[in-house]
């Protein structure tokens, strides 16, 4: 039977598209190869940064050298942005710039039957579900509208059927994702009366009606979108995780205007406050670009002040990287690299402080945690993602993988929490409140937390 290998770079949308592609290959008789030679190679690329494109080129070159006789199909955002550069990498390289043409190209390799959607998410305990593609905005720093120009939302019933399959197959967390998630349904609703719209809040209402034990996490949103109907749909839906990733990008209105962002600092803060009023112990994470052209020390200081005022749970920091083909790449007053690096370090220090503050605020609380892996750091422990998006380590057994467990948080580290499953005894027959060896279980926790003499169970694995 024919074999294949797929390599994926980039975002959650790319990962979803790879899963869909793999299920199509397998439905047509292909077998996945983890390593070594295969009949067909596919590389799904990213173009969000120069670094991402560099990774793609190096990967394709490596495949060309090691597998000169096998076809290498290259698709994704970088393929859309610069197909000629990729085609030069090898005679056995074929570029599929438009992903919509994948069925046409893969028909040559015997792939003629495509599934309606995915039924699993290989290698993950959480399942990403792509609900829309393309972006209608034109932020001056972003290449994505160029490489994903086709805006399309998937029909609600198609998404519901896919989520139902995933839940039936044991997935307890569904992550809704898209290139611009908040714009889901604009194309489906255009020209219709408001009573016939299919926007993101309508999708969330329908997901709330599905049977099964699962929760829903929203990927990146714009703060301008978390209001009105969407806020109400989130507030009234017990499946929604109390974690929102709202992209600030800058705390300076002048820089936001230069970026062509649709909001200003005042409205961003107001929408964050509205979210906090709807959820207890809410986690708000964000993206911030450091060193956008023209950013002054005053602009950067405003970003620091707004980040602390909002109280982000954590910050994804992106040093500005000029993307050829975007307006920002040719803007005057590019920030010198040494200043950019200094600002990145200062923002990283604030991120550490805010992250630690949020983690410590959760000590003593009970969080629902999706158990994702056996933890290598602490023998006899497992770890997973809490409803609020933070990592939690707890005593547990491999039998818990893929399940959502109520966990009492006992201690905080910089990037993870340590807790105790409230139903440990039911799952494992363990004795509760037995002292555990601090040198292994609480390794790395500050002395002031060890002095509290936290009692953890000894589990029978």
C-alpha angles and dihedrals in degrees: 000000000000118000133210143187125205126197121196129198126180142013138006090267090058090048091052092048090051091052090051090049092049092051089051091051093048092047087057095052103271121140122213118239118205094199144352129032124357136175092237135024125196125188118195106200139201129214104183092113139013087249092058091052091048091053090052093051093048091049094050092047090051091051092047091054095046099037108030094157100049123084114251114202114197120196138152135076098320090050088054093048101046114007095159092058091053095045089058091061095080145343092243092054117106119186121214102192095175111056090201087072094056093102090052093052096040092051085075087063096048099267104134106138118069126190123239089239142322126303100189141014109230116227095005136095089204122061123220114213118196110215101172143008135209134033130249095197130086108211107181095234099047129093095184097094087056096050096037102035097150112089113204134156122203116238115263094238092053091052092046091051091050093048090048090054092048093049091048087052091056105266111145099183126051116192112203109213141171142147088266106008095180091060093057111140100015090120093043091052101041113122094007129111113261091252088065098047124125105203130154094272090054090052091051091051090052093047089054089061096055117106122240139065108284142117133221126228123192118219123214119340136174114247089229088066098052097086141084115008095005093052091048092048091052094044093053098042115088091195094065114102113233091238124100127181106209116179111228097169091178139010092214119091089207092057093042088056091050088050090050091235114166098228139055130219095263095056091043091057092044092053091047089053090049090053092048090053089056100048134042117233090359119192114219115184126179151186120241127186113213121206102016110176111282095016108150128197087259091054092050092046088053088054091053092049094049092046091054093043093053090044099222115205089220140343131225105214121208119185106216111267117187110234115206108240096033125103093235091061091069100035117124124246097045108189113249113250095240091055090045091054092048091052091047090055092048092050090047089055091052089048091055091050095047093044092051091047092053094045092052090049088064096056108116093021127112115236131184107239127194105217107226109166148001104262115240094195096061117037112226092022137108131201138205148152120288123220087257092057099253126125117251128194119200141159107271149126134254088253088077095062111127094014129114111236129188106237129192108217113229106169142010131224126183095269106011144034129229118219148156126243108242091218098042093126092053092052101041111013088239124159111252124229096016113151113253131205105273093200091068108026099038096035110151096012112131116262092245089064093046089053089064086070095225110203117220130180125256105231126209102228 
